[in-house]
């Protein structure tokens, strides 16, 4: 039997890390939140390695509209991240899942930017918020971290946002 807890927490980006840690201060839990998702993507069901399961048993004419971002949190320490579109069935087994309500896309983008790993950049690219593209552009311009810069360009090149297209065209001229 799994437990699903819903917590309403209006948070700024810097507070999201503290909320994730506090939600699982005393034990292992999965803590997450939902944000609006870019249109045009298929079902996303990621595993720990960041691979996406694209096996589908239905032909859906409308894609998913919400993205669940889940973190494995053990005694307050935020660990790995999972991504699931709203049409991905999540089997939580015997785990406790805490979903935080009131997390804004801006807070999510700020927190994920601070993590800076490949899966966090992918998650940013899935946000349906103009700040996501702006953040990826800022990362693409940052020459201090070549790997992150390369991944930011990778996700910008796949973006459906006109702002990303204009940025890449300007670079190529």
C-alpha positions as CSV (number, residue, x, y, z in Angstrom):
1,X,0.0,0.0,0.0
2,X,1.4,3.4,-0.9
3,X,0.7,6.7,0.6
4,X,0.1,9.9,-1.3
5,X,0.3,13.2,0.6
6,X,-0.6,16.5,-0.9
7,X,1.0,19.6,0.6
8,X,0.1,23.2,-0.4
9,X,3.3,25.3,-0.4
10,X,3.6,28.5,-2.3
11,X,7.4,28.7,-2.8
12,X,10.1,30.7,-4.4
13,X,12.8,28.8,-6.3
14,X,15.3,28.8,-3.4
15,X,12.7,27.4,-1.0
16,X,11.9,24.4,-3.2
17,X,15.0,22.6,-2.2
18,X,14.2,23.1,1.5
19,X,10.6,21.9,0.9
20,X,11.8,18.8,-0.8
21,X,14.2,18.0,2.0
22,X,11.6,18.8,4.7
23,X,9.0,16.5,3.2
24,X,11.3,13.5,3.7
25,X,13.3,14.6,6.7
26,X,12.8,11.4,8.6
27,X,12.6,8.6,6.0
28,X,12.9,7.7,2.3
29,X,10.2,9.2,0.3
30,X,9.5,10.4,-3.2
31,X,8.7,14.1,-3.3
32,X,7.5,15.9,-6.4
33,X,5.3,18.5,-8.0
34,X,3.7,19.2,-11.4
35,X,4.2,22.0,-13.9
36,X,2.6,22.7,-17.3
37,X,4.4,20.9,-20.1
38,X,5.4,22.0,-23.6
39,X,2.9,20.7,-26.2
40,X,4.0,18.3,-28.8
41,X,5.7,15.6,-26.7
42,X,4.7,12.0,-26.4
43,X,4.4,10.1,-23.1
44,X,7.4,10.6,-20.8
45,X,8.2,7.9,-18.2
46,X,11.8,8.2,-17.2
47,X,13.9,5.8,-15.2
48,X,16.8,6.6,-12.9
49,X,19.3,6.8,-15.8
50,X,17.3,9.4,-17.6
51,X,16.2,7.0,-20.3
52,X,12.6,7.5,-21.5
53,X,10.2,4.7,-22.0
54,X,8.4,5.5,-25.2
55,X,6.4,2.2,-25.5
56,X,2.8,3.2,-25.9
57,X,-0.3,1.0,-26.1
58,X,-2.6,3.9,-27.2
59,X,-2.5,6.3,-30.1
60,X,-3.2,9.6,-28.5
61,X,-4.0,12.5,-30.8
62,X,-3.5,15.1,-28.0
63,X,-0.2,14.8,-26.1
64,X,0.3,15.2,-22.4
65,X,-0.1,18.7,-20.8
66,X,1.4,18.3,-17.3
67,X,4.9,17.1,-16.2
68,X,5.4,15.4,-12.8
69,X,9.0,16.0,-11.5
70,X,9.7,13.5,-8.7
71,X,12.8,13.3,-6.5
72,X,14.0,10.4,-4.4
73,X,14.7,12.0,-1.0
74,X,16.3,10.1,1.8
75,X,16.4,11.7,5.3
76,X,16.3,15.2,3.8
77,X,18.9,14.5,1.1
78,X,17.6,15.1,-2.4
79,X,18.8,12.3,-4.7
80,X,17.9,11.3,-8.2
81,X,15.0,12.7,-10.3
82,X,12.2,11.0,-12.3
83,X,10.1,12.6,-14.9
84,X,6.6,11.5,-15.9
85,X,4.0,13.2,-18.1
86,X,0.5,13.2,-16.9
87,X,-0.4,10.2,-19.0
88,X,2.4,8.0,-17.6
89,X,1.1,5.4,-15.1
90,X,3.3,5.5,-12.0
91,X,3.5,2.3,-10.0
92,X,4.6,3.5,-6.5
93,X,4.6,0.1,-4.9
94,X,5.0,0.4,-1.2
95,X,6.6,3.9,-1.4
96,X,5.4,7.1,0.1
97,X,4.9,9.8,-2.4
98,X,4.5,13.5,-1.3
99,X,3.2,15.9,-4.0
100,X,3.8,19.6,-3.3
101,X,1.1,21.9,-4.5
102,X,1.7,25.5,-5.5
103,X,5.1,25.1,-7.1
104,X,5.4,27.6,-9.8
105,X,7.2,27.0,-13.1
106,X,9.6,29.8,-12.1
107,X,10.5,28.1,-8.8
108,X,10.9,24.8,-10.6
109,X,13.2,26.3,-13.3
110,X,15.3,28.1,-10.6
111,X,15.7,24.9,-8.6
112,X,16.5,22.7,-11.6
113,X,19.0,25.3,-12.9
114,X,20.9,25.0,-9.6
115,X,21.1,21.2,-10.0
116,X,22.6,21.7,-13.4
117,X,22.8,18.0,-14.4
118,X,21.7,16.6,-17.7
119,X,18.3,15.4,-16.6
120,X,17.6,18.8,-14.9
121,X,18.2,20.6,-18.2
122,X,15.9,18.1,-20.0
123,X,13.2,18.8,-17.4
124,X,13.7,22.6,-17.9
125,X,13.2,22.1,-21.6
126,X,9.9,20.4,-21.0
127,X,8.4,23.4,-19.0
128,X,5.7,25.4,-20.8
129,X,7.0,28.7,-19.6
130,X,9.1,31.3,-21.5
131,X,11.5,31.4,-18.6
132,X,12.6,27.8,-19.5
133,X,13.9,28.9,-22.9
134,X,15.5,32.0,-21.4
135,X,17.3,29.9,-18.8
136,X,18.5,27.5,-21.4
137,X,19.8,30.4,-23.5
138,X,21.6,31.8,-20.5
139,X,23.2,28.4,-19.9
140,X,24.1,28.1,-23.6
141,X,25.9,31.5,-23.4
142,X,27.8,30.5,-20.2
143,X,31.3,29.4,-21.3
144,X,32.3,28.4,-17.8
145,X,30.8,24.9,-18.0
146,X,31.2,23.4,-21.5
147,X,29.2,20.3,-20.8
148,X,26.2,22.2,-19.5
149,X,26.6,24.7,-22.4
150,X,26.5,21.8,-24.9
151,X,23.4,20.2,-23.3
152,X,21.6,23.6,-23.3
153,X,22.2,24.0,-27.0
154,X,21.0,20.4,-27.5
155,X,17.7,21.1,-25.8
156,X,17.3,24.5,-27.5
157,X,17.8,22.9,-30.9
158,X,14.8,20.6,-30.1
159,X,12.6,23.4,-28.7
160,X,9.4,24.5,-30.3
161,X,9.8,28.0,-28.9
162,X,10.4,30.7,-31.4
163,X,12.8,32.4,-29.0
164,X,15.1,29.3,-29.1
165,X,15.0,29.3,-32.9
166,X,15.9,33.0,-33.1
167,X,18.8,32.5,-30.7
168,X,20.3,29.6,-32.7
169,X,19.8,31.4,-36.0
170,X,21.7,34.5,-34.5
171,X,24.6,32.2,-33.4
172,X,24.8,30.7,-36.8
173,X,25.1,34.0,-38.7
